[in-house]
Amino acid sequence: MTQSDVDAVAELQRARQTLEEQISRVIIGQRQIVESLLIALLAGGHCLLVGVPGLAKTLLIRTLAQALDLQYGRIQFTPDLMPSDITGTDVLEEDPQTGHKVFRFVQGPIFANIILADEINRTPPKTQAALLEAMQEHAVTASGQTMKLPEPFFVLATQNPIEQEGTYPLPEAQLDRFLFELRIDYPSIAEEEQIVRTTTALDQEPVESVLDGERIIAFQRLVRQVPIADHLIRYAVRLARASRPADEVAPDYVREMVNWGAGPRASQYLALAAKARAALDGRHAVSQQDIDAMALPVLRHRIVVNFHAEAQSTNADDIARRLLEDIQPDSA
């Protein structure tokens, strides 16, 4: 890395500290989740947040958008939501002077920088699919035209794991487009006491903007310049391949308990997220610890276990943790 890149990494580390300070004015605890969201933003990836109601998933995303000075759009997913409610639709307008009628495209809420897809699994697959092109291509096709979405562009979706009636599980093709699946847990006793103390007070601390879209895009370019050693690239690839039951490097328990493993996108995301984590920590190269820290949120929604695993109360997280124990990187 050049000296200017080294200085930029130091600037990013300072920005991270300021961002976390601003977010902590509203969000108590959840430091690991906040760090993972920042890593996803720097890596240019989308996140799926899974947690029971009342854990401030929506508030966290809105606060992040405020701290980043980005345009924020919220889409409440319901069974009657239509694709055009997300992407936009044509409306017929009449020119008052000439009387001519023309169609004009009215942009939907997807045309923003940070999209909160709230309770994404409550809408049918037809509407869920409206996000696919946006998440992958950062574009929307409507009325025969392809329109680019504003950059940077992130989809942060929430999902309730305890209510299954009236929900539509996300297809694997869409799950694979999320960089991370993040599990939000209950706060500690001290954190919950602080939450009650803060949220029931008269005055709420305002959140100040720290970074704009231009700086975020510059930091995203910086992350991709962070070097990663060849043996760590091989390590990331072996972790992903070991989750595939048909692969030669797959352990016996993967062959027995997994139907489908992580695809090549997992290898790419492991390396890219590790780069972002290193840069956020102010380091100039990726370490094995960076890949290990990113493995669980990258792999858990890409591993599909079978009935043998379910009979043994084994889930995708358990498989990913065993892979981290069994797969070791080559020597540098």
C-alpha positions in Angstrom: 0.0 0.0 0.0 1.2 3.5 -0.7 1.6 6.2 2.0 -1.6 7.8 0.9 -3.4 4.5 1.4 -1.8 4.1 4.9 -3.1 7.6 5.8 -6.5 6.7 4.4 -6.6 3.6 6.7 -5.8 5.8 9.7 -8.6 8.1 8.6 -11.0 5.2 8.3 -10.1 4.0 11.8 -10.9 7.5 13.2 -14.1 7.6 11.3 -15.1 4.2 12.7 -14.6 5.4 16.3 -16.7 8.5 15.6 -19.4 6.4 13.9 -19.6 4.0 16.8 -19.8 7.0 19.3 -22.8 8.5 17.3 -24.6 5.1 17.0 -24.1 4.4 20.7 -26.1 7.6 21.5 -29.2 5.6 20.4 -28.2 2.0 20.4 -27.1 0.4 23.7 -24.7 -2.5 23.3 -24.7 -4.6 20.1 -21.1 -3.7 19.4 -20.5 -6.8 17.3 -23.5 -6.2 15.2 -22.5 -2.5 14.6 -19.0 -3.6 13.6 -20.4 -6.2 11.2 -22.7 -3.6 9.6 -19.8 -1.3 9.1 -17.7 -4.1 7.6 -20.6 -4.9 5.2 -20.9 -1.2 4.2 -17.2 -1.0 3.4 -17.3 -4.3 1.5 -20.3 -3.1 -0.5 -22.5 -6.0 0.7 -26.0 -6.4 2.0 -27.1 -7.8 5.4 -29.9 -9.9 6.7 -30.6 -9.2 10.4 -32.4 -12.0 12.2 -33.8 -11.4 15.7 -37.0 -11.5 17.8 -39.2 -8.4 18.0 -38.1 -5.5 20.2 -34.3 -5.8 19.7 -34.1 -2.4 17.8 -33.2 -3.9 14.4 -35.1 -1.2 12.6 -33.8 1.5 14.9 -30.3 0.4 14.4 -30.5 0.6 10.6 -32.2 4.0 10.7 -29.6 5.3 13.2 -26.8 4.0 10.9 -28.3 5.9 7.9 -28.4 9.1 10.0 -24.8 8.7 11.1 -23.7 8.2 7.4 -25.7 11.1 5.9 -27.3 8.8 3.3 -30.7 8.7 1.8 -32.8 6.2 3.7 -35.8 4.2 2.4 -38.0 1.9 4.4 -40.1 -0.8 2.8 -42.5 -2.6 5.1 -43.0 -6.1 3.5 -46.5 -7.4 3.8 -48.4 -10.2 1.9 -50.1 -7.7 -0.4 -47.0 -5.8 -1.4 -46.5 -5.7 -5.1 -43.1 -5.5 -7.0 -44.1 -2.1 -8.4 -44.5 -0.9 -4.7 -40.7 -1.4 -4.4 -39.3 -0.5 -7.8 -41.8 2.2 -8.9 -44.6 2.4 -11.5 -45.7 4.3 -14.6 -48.4 6.9 -14.0 -50.5 8.6 -16.8 -50.2 12.3 -16.8 -51.9 14.9 -19.0 -50.2 18.1 -20.1 -52.6 20.9 -19.1 -51.6 23.1 -22.1 -51.6 20.6 -24.9 -53.9 17.9 -23.5 -51.4 15.2 -24.5 -51.2 12.2 -22.2 -47.9 10.6 -21.4 -46.6 8.0 -19.0 -44.1 9.1 -16.4 -42.1 6.6 -14.2 -42.4 7.4 -10.5 -39.5 5.9 -8.6 -40.2 3.6 -5.7 -38.5 3.5 -2.3 -35.7 1.3 -3.7 -34.2 4.5 -5.1 -32.2 5.3 -2.0 -28.8 4.6 -0.5 -29.8 2.5 2.5 -32.9 0.3 2.1 -34.6 -1.2 5.2 -36.4 -4.2 4.0 -38.4 -4.7 7.1 -39.7 -8.3 7.7 -38.6 -9.3 4.2 -40.0 -12.9 4.6 -43.6 -11.7 5.0 -44.1 -11.0 1.3 -44.5 -13.6 -1.5 -41.5 -14.7 -3.7 -42.8 -12.6 -6.7 -42.3 -9.4 -4.6 -39.1 -10.7 -3.0 -37.7 -11.2 -6.4 -38.1 -7.4 -7.1 -35.0 -6.9 -5.0 -32.7 -9.4 -6.9 -31.6 -7.1 -9.7 -31.2 -4.2 -7.3 -29.1 -6.2 -4.9 -26.8 -7.7 -7.6 -26.7 -5.0 -10.4 -27.5 -1.9 -8.4 -30.1 -1.2 -11.0 -33.9 -1.4 -11.7 -35.5 -2.4 -15.0 -38.9 -1.0 -15.6 -40.9 0.0 -18.7 -38.1 -1.4 -20.8 -35.5 0.9 -19.3 -32.7 0.1 -16.9 -32.1 2.8 -14.3 -29.0 2.9 -12.0 -29.6 3.2 -8.3 -27.8 5.8 -6.2 -24.4 4.8 -4.9 -23.5 3.6 -2.4 -26.4 1.2 -2.3 -27.2 -1.2 0.6 -30.1 -3.5 1.4 -30.4 -4.2 5.1 -33.3 -6.7 5.7 -34.8 -7.8 8.9 -36.5 -11.1 9.7 -38.3 -12.5 12.7 -37.2 -16.1 13.4 -40.0 -17.1 15.7 -43.1 -16.4 13.6 -43.5 -18.8 10.7 -47.2 -18.6 9.9 -47.9 -16.3 6.9 -44.2 -16.1 6.0 -42.3 -17.0 2.8 -38.8 -18.3 3.3 -36.2 -16.5 1.2 -35.0 -18.6 -1.7 -31.3 -19.7 -1.6 -30.6 -17.5 -4.7 -31.6 -14.4 -2.8 -30.0 -15.5 0.5 -26.7 -15.8 -1.4 -26.8 -12.2 -2.3 -26.5 -11.2 1.3 -23.0 -10.7 2.5 -23.9 -11.5 6.1 -26.6 -13.0 8.1 -26.4 -11.4 11.5 -28.1 -12.9 14.6 -29.2 -10.3 17.1 -29.5 -11.6 20.7 -31.1 -10.2 23.8 -29.1 -7.5 25.7 -27.3 -8.1 28.9 -28.9 -7.0 32.2 -26.8 -3.9 32.4 -27.5 -3.0 28.8 -31.2 -3.5 29.2 -31.3 -1.3 32.3 -29.5 1.4 30.3 -32.0 1.0 27.4 -34.9 1.5 29.8 -33.2 4.5 31.4 -32.4 6.1 28.1 -35.6 5.5 26.2 -37.9 6.6 29.0 -36.1 10.0 29.5 -37.5 13.2 28.1 -34.4 14.2 26.0 -32.9 12.0 23.3 -29.4 12.7 22.1 -29.3 13.6 18.4 -27.2 11.6 15.9 -24.7 13.7 13.9 -23.6 12.7 10.4 -20.1 11.5 10.1 -19.5 10.3 6.6 -21.2 11.1 3.3 -21.6 8.8 0.2 -18.5 10.1 -1.5 -16.2 9.2 1.4 -17.9 5.8 1.8 -17.2 5.0 -1.9 -13.6 6.1 -1.5 -13.2 3.8 1.6 -14.8 0.9 -0.4 -12.0 1.4 -3.0 -9.4 1.5 -0.2 -10.7 -1.8 1.2 -10.2 -3.6 -2.1 -6.5 -2.4 -2.1 -5.8 -4.1 1.3 -3.4 -7.0 0.5 -4.3 -10.6 1.4 -1.6 -13.3 1.2 -2.1 -16.2 -1.2 -2.2 -18.8 1.6 -5.1 -16.9 3.2 -7.0 -16.8 -0.2 -6.5 -20.6 -0.3 -7.8 -20.8 3.3 -11.0 -18.9 2.4 -11.6 -21.0 -0.6 -11.0 -24.3 1.3 -13.5 -23.2 4.0 -16.2 -22.6 1.4 -15.4 -25.8 -0.5 -15.3 -27.9 2.6 -19.0 -27.0 3.2 -20.0 -28.7 -0.1 -20.8 -32.4 0.5 -19.7 -33.4 -3.0 -16.3 -31.7 -2.7 -13.1 -33.8 -2.1 -12.1 -31.7 0.8 -15.4 -32.0 2.6 -15.2 -33.8 6.0 -17.4 -36.8 6.7 -19.9 -34.9 8.8 -20.5 -32.4 6.0 -21.2 -35.3 3.6 -23.6 -36.8 6.1 -25.5 -33.7 7.3 -25.4 -31.1 4.5 -27.5 -31.0 1.3 -25.9 -27.9 -0.2 -22.8 -25.9 0.7 -21.6 -22.4 0.1 -20.9 -21.3 -3.5 -18.0 -19.3 -4.9 -19.6 -16.1 -3.7 -18.8 -17.2 -0.2 -15.1 -17.4 -0.9 -15.2 -13.9 -2.4 -17.1 -12.4 0.5 -14.8 -14.1 3.1 -11.8 -12.4 1.5 -13.5 -9.0 1.0 -15.0 -8.9 4.5 -11.7 -9.8 6.0 -10.1 -6.9 4.1 -12.8 -4.5 5.4 -12.3 -5.8 9.0 -8.5 -5.3 8.8 -8.9 -1.8 7.4 -11.5 -0.9 10.1 -9.0 -2.0 12.8 -6.3 0.2 11.2 -4.2 -2.7 9.9 -2.7 -2.9 6.4 -3.0 -6.6 5.7 -5.4 -9.4 6.3 -4.8 -12.0 9.0 -6.2 -15.4 9.6 -8.2 -14.0 12.5 -10.0 -11.7 10.1 -11.2 -14.6 8.0 -12.1 -16.7 11.0 -14.2 -13.8 12.4 -16.1 -13.4 9.2 -16.7 -17.1 8.5 -19.9 -17.6 10.6 -21.9 -14.6 9.2 -20.8 -15.4 5.7 -21.4 -19.2 5.7 -24.4 -19.7 8.0 -27.1 -18.8 5.4 -25.3 -20.6 2.6 -25.2 -24.1 4.2 -28.4 -26.1 3.9 -28.5 -29.0 6.4 -30.5 -32.2 5.8 -32.8 -34.2 8.1 -29.9 -36.1 9.6 -28.5 -32.9 11.0 -31.9 -31.8 12.2 -32.4 -35.1 14.0 -29.1 -34.4 15.9 -30.1 -30.8 16.6 -27.2 -29.6 14.4 -27.7 -26.4 12.4 -25.6 -24.5 9.9 -23.8 -22.5 12.6 -22.6 -25.8 14.2 -21.3 -27.0 10.8 -19.5 -23.7 10.2 -17.9 -23.8 13.6 -16.6 -27.4 13.1 -15.2 -26.3 9.8 -13.2 -23.5 11.5 -11.8 -26.1 13.9 -10.9 -28.7 11.2 -9.7 -26.5 8.3 -6.4 -24.9 8.8 -4.5 -22.5 6.4 -1.3 -23.6 4.6 1.9 -22.2 5.8 2.7 -18.7 4.4 
